[in-house]
Amino acid sequence: MKNRAYKNYIFDYYGTLVDILTDEKDPMLWDKLAQLYQAYGADYKGETLKKAYAKRVNQTRKGLIELKGVAYPEIDLAHIFNQLYVAARPQSSSLNQPEGWGQLIAMVFRVLSRKRLTAYSHTKEVLDFLKEQGCRLYLLSNAQAAFTNAEIDLMELRSYFDAIYLSSDAGICKPQPEFLKQVLDNHGLNPSETVMVGNDLTTDIAVAEAVGIDGILLNTFPYSPRELENSPIKPDRVITDIETLKTNFT
């Protein structure tokens, strides 16, 4: 495929614009969270909280599949953390659940589990360049609003985007076609002038394919040449550095 200059760029976030590393299996993470629950009258130990969380996430996801009739629903972790509190707090407790409890715990969960968060070296340079070319930029991420909004601001990237779509707000996630289609519909984007840029074949490129727009794979995982060759999902282009997008205009 030849280089193409698009008018509209829809970007994935994690693994595409920013590099992140988290460890949600760390026992210390769950011990610290359990201590917060204990402080407000909910009797958890680290391991029991971890198991209760995993069980409720699975149950909620299955329930959403049945309720929404979609293959790829998205849960809201803030609601999960709220439910865990209500389930374990004794009725006789005089302590009240603090306002915004789920949001607070979701943020603490993320901060404690996050080991690395940094923008890729050419991210801002390329976003600046695309804006200068008159392109419209959108963010479409399988992500939790409870902590991703803070991480967008932490990386100072919010101002680049005409609109931001996070899966926990939508209740669905990539590769559910409706998640990407709402960006096209809400902003009247011409599919032939629009591209999805992401690092995951099964979500980013698959959803682009499903709605009929081009998909550029930013291969940060990375996928091996054999994996790319054998994949039934074929990106229109594969790049290894976001800076390569600038060549579309040369």
N, C-alpha and C positions, 0 to 999 in steps of 0.2 A: 504494500500500500504506500502511495506517495504521501508526503507530508501535506497536511491540510490545515488551513487557518480557520478555526471555528469562531463563531460569535459568542457561544455560550459554553462555559466549562463547569461541569458538576464534579466536585471533588469528594472523594472519601477523606476521612480525617486521619485515624490512627493507621500507621504503616504507610501512609501516602504523603501527608504533609508533616506529620510529627512522628518521632520514634518514641515508643513507650514500652516499658517493661513492668509487669506487675506479678506479684506472687500471692494469689488468693488461697493457697494451701498452707501458708505459714502458720503454725500453731500459735505463735505469739500474737498474730493479728486477731485470731478468734478469742484468745484469752483477754486481750484488751477490750474488744467489743463486749464480751461477756461482763466485764467489770463495769462498763457503762450501763448495761441493762440492770445489773445488780444494784447500782446506785439509785435507780429509779424503781426498785421494787420487783423487778422481773428476775426470777431465779434461774440463771443459766450458768453453766460452765462452758469453757471454750469449745470442747469437742461436741457437747450436746447442742450448742448454738449452731455450730457448723453443720451438723446433721439436720437440724430443724430447718435451717435456711435452705439447704439443698433440696429437702423434701418439699418445702413449700414452693420453691421456684419451679420444680418439675410439675407439681400439681396445678399451679397457676397457668403454666404454659399449655398443658393439656386442656385445661378448661377454656382457655382463649381460642385454641384451635377449634373446639366444638362450638363455642359461642360465635366467633367471627367467621367461621368457615374458611379460614385461610391456612395455608401451609406454613407460613413463617410469621407467627405473631411475635410481639415484643412485650415483655413484662416491664413494669416500673418498679425498680428495686426499692424506692422510697416506700411504696405501699407494702412491699414484703417486710421491710424492717418494722413498719408500723404493726403489721399483723403479728409478727413475732413478739412484740411487746405486749399486745393485748392478750395473746394466748397464754403468756406466762405470768402476768401480773396478778397477784392475789386480789380478790374482790375486797378484802378487808384492808388493803393498803391505803394509807392516807395520802400517799404521794400521787400527784397528778402527772399524766403524760405531758411533757413540755410541748409547747406549740412548735410545729415543724420538726418533730422527733425523727420521722423517717428521713427527711432531707438531711438532718444533722448526722444521723448514723451512716447514711450513704456516703456523705462526704468524709467522715472519719474512716470508714471502710476503705475508701479510695486512697486517702493520704497514707494510711498505714500499709496498704498493699503495694503502693507505687514505689518502684525502685529507680525508675528513670523516666524522664519526660523532657524531650528537647525537639525543637523544630529541625528538620533536615537542613543541611547547609545552604541549599539554594531555594528553599521554600518561599521566603519573603521576596527575594529577588525576582522570582518567576511570577508571583502573584502581582507584584508591582508592575512588571512588564506587561502582563495581560491586561491589567486595568488601563495602562497607558495606551494600549492598542484599541481600547473601547469595548473590550469583552465584558460580558456579564458573568459573574462568578457566583456559584452556589455550593453549599456544603450539604452533603447527604451522608449521614453516618449511622451505622449500627452502634448506638451509644446511649448511655443513660444521661438524661438531662440534669439529674441531680448533681453529677460531678463533671460532666463534659463541658457544660457552659463555663464552669470555673476554669477548666483547662484550656479552653479556647481563649479566654481572657488572659490567662497566665502566659500564654504564648504570644499574646498581642496580635491575634489573627482576625478578630471579629470584624474589624472595619473593612476588610477586603471583600466581604461577601454581601451580595444583594439580598440573600436570604439563607437561613440555616434550618435544616431539617434533621431532627434527631429521632431515632426509632422509638424511644420510650414515650415520646409525645404522640407519635402517630399510632402506636399500638401494633405496628407491623414493621418488619425489617427486610433489608435486602436478602434474598433476591425476589421478594414479593413485588410483582410489577407495579402495583398500585402506589408503592412508596415512592418510586421514581416518577411515575406518571403524574403525581400531584405537583411536582416541580414544573413539569412541562405545561400542565394545564393552568396552574396558578399564575404563571408568568408568560403564557402565550408563546412558548419557545417552539421554534421550528425544528423538528427532529433532525433534519438534514444539516442544520447549522449548530448542532449540539453534540457534545461528547462527554462521556463519563470517564473520569480518570481515577483508578484505584489499584490496589495491590493484591486483590483477591479474585481469582477466576470464578469461584463458586458464588460470590455475592456481587461484587462490583461489575465484572464483565458479564456475568449471567443476567443481571437485571437490565443492563444496557441492551443486551441481545433481545431480551423479552419484550422491550418496548420499542425496539427498532431504531436505536441510535448507535453511533459508533462507541467503541470502548477501547481505551488505551490502558494497558497493563503496565503499571510502574512496578517493576519486578524486585521488590525489596525483601520478599520472603527469604531467599529467592526460590522460584521454581527452576528446576533443572531443565536443560534442553529436551531431555526425554519426556519429562512431565508435561512440558508445553506441547510437544509433538503429539503425545497420546491423549491429551485432554479433549473431550468432546466440545468444550467451550473454547472458542477461538477469538482472541482479541483482534481488533483491527490493526493494532500496533503494539509492540513490546519495547519499553524503554527501561533503562537502569538508573537514570538520573532525571529528576523533574526538570532540570535545566534544558533538557532536550526539547521540551515543548516550545522553547523560543525559536527553534529552527523551523517551526511551522510557518513563520512569518518572513523567512529569508528565501 
